[in-house]
Amino acid sequence: MLSQVGHALRCPAAKFITHTLSHLCFLILLAAATFRLDEKAYPIAYNTSEVLQYRYSDDQYDSEVNVMLKATFRPENVLMTRVQICLMFWILGNSL
């Protein structure tokens, strides 16, 4: 059974498919890391009336900015995200 699987994976078509799928996974991980898809998203107002409806005082605006900055940038105690760890293992696996 195991030799049959090994023999099937030595086929040039199987090598091409596995190589292509590996690089596709890398591109998906790279896009997830680039666009920060592993983090939560904030909704965007649909029209200007929704934007103009909210009037903040300076204190509220500062607190909103601080919340958005903390959500946008990675906290100091997080060294790597899960997607970056997967990318690291993909690169290490291909370099061996």
Contacts in CASP RR format, 6 or more apart in sequence:
PFRMAT RR
TARGET T0000
AUTHOR 0000-0000-0000
METHOD contacts of the structure
MODEL  1
MLSQVGHALRCPAAKFITHTLSHLCFLILLAAATFRLDEKAYPIAYNTSE
VLQYRYSDDQYDSEVNVMLKATFRPENVLMTRVQICLMFWILGNSL
8 14 0 8 1.000
9 15 0 8 1.000
9 18 0 8 1.000
22 90 0 8 1.000
22 94 0 8 1.000
25 90 0 8 1.000
26 87 0 8 1.000
26 90 0 8 1.000
29 83 0 8 1.000
29 86 0 8 1.000
29 87 0 8 1.000
29 90 0 8 1.000
30 87 0 8 1.000
31 37 0 8 1.000
32 38 0 8 1.000
32 83 0 8 1.000
33 81 0 8 1.000
33 83 0 8 1.000
33 84 0 8 1.000
33 87 0 8 1.000
37 83 0 8 1.000
38 81 0 8 1.000
38 82 0 8 1.000
38 83 0 8 1.000
39 71 0 8 1.000
39 81 0 8 1.000
40 71 0 8 1.000
42 68 0 8 1.000
42 71 0 8 1.000
45 51 0 8 1.000
56 64 0 8 1.000
74 81 0 8 1.000
80 88 0 8 1.000
END
